[in-house]
Amino acid sequence: MTRRLVTADELLRIPTDGFRYELLLGELRRVSPAGYQHGRLVMNVATLLDQFVRTHRLGTVCAAKTGFLLHENPDTARAADVAFIRRERTLDARDVTGYWPGAPISWWRWCHHTTSMPTWMKR
């Protein structure tokens, strides 16, 4: 039996049942809540990042739960713990409804894949 693939638009309309979902190539995936340490660390990173981005007018910082449409047909919609979208990409953001089209710069994932961190994050 083949599963019916879910679209990003359908994911946006799923009734709230107390769980969070992401979409991976059309397949609905339930996402577990983060633990206390993770949540505290992400909040600290998000706060510093948001202050830096606002001060230097670099773009927009989005919180966890903000969905990003990473692939279409079949759709993949996921949420980073903290996401940064460059200013140039946000100029037409008023037209965006639903998930942000494309990938943000995910600082949390970036930190896990790099050995160097910006000086302002080391404070």
N, C-alpha and C positions, 0 to 999 in steps of 0.2 A: 504494500500500500504506500502510495506517495503522499508526502505531506504537502499541504498547500502552503506556498510561500507567502509571507506577510510583507506588506510594503511599509515604508516609513510613514506615509499618511495614515495607514491603519494603526500603526503603533501609537501615533499621537492621539488617536481616538479610543484606545483601549480603556475600558472603565477602570477606575482605581480600585485595586483589591488589596492594597497594603504592601505590595511588592513593587520593585523597580525592574524594568526590562530594558534590554538592548537588543538590537537586531544584527545578526551576523549572517550575511548573504541570504537574507530572507527568512532565517530561522530565529524565532523568538527565544531569547535567553534570559532567565531570571537572574538578577544580580544580587548577591548577598550584601547586607549592610556592612560598612567598615567598622573596625574596632575603635576603641577610644584613642589609643596612641596614634593610629593612622589619621583619624579625624583631627586631632590636635595639631599634628605636624602639617597636614594639608592647610589648616586654617592659618597657621603661622606663615607658611610659604605664600598663600593667597594674599594675606594682608600686606606683606612686604612687596610682593609683585605688584599689587594694585596701587600702592603708594608710589612706587617707582614709575609705573606706566602713566599714572595721572600727572605726576610732577613733570615728566618729560614729554607728555602728550604723544605717547607712542601708539595708542590704540585702546583696546578694550580687554578687560580681564573678566572671564566668566567663571562662575562657581560650578561645583559638581552638579550633576543632574542636567546641565545644559547639553542638549543633544547636537551632534554633528553628523551630517549625512556624508559618509566617507566613500560610498560606492552605490551605484544605482543599477538595478535590473540584473541580478537580485540586489535588494537594498541592504546596506549596512549602516546602521545608525548607532553611535556609541557616545559615551560621555566620559571626558577626562576628569580627573580630580580637580585640576585647575587648568584653565586654558587661556591663552593670549592670542588675540587677533590683531594683526598690524593695522594701524590707522588707515593705510591706503585701501585695505580690504573692507573697512567698515563704512566707507563713504556712501555706499548705496544700501546700507543696512536697514533703512526704513522699509524697504521692499521685502525684507526677509520675514516670512511667517513660517512657523514650524521650526525645523532644524536648520542650523547654519550649514550652508552648502560648502563642503570641503573640510579639510583638516585644519585645526588650530595649531599653534605651537604649544604642545603640552609640556609645561615646565616640570611637572612631577615625573613624567616618563623621561624627559630630557635629562633630569638629574640622575636617573638610574643608568643612563647610557653614556655618561660623560665623566671624565675624571676631573675636569675643571669646572668650577662654578663661578659666576660673576662675583666680584668683590662685595657688592651690596648684599648678597645672600649669605655671606660668611659672617656678617655682624651678629 
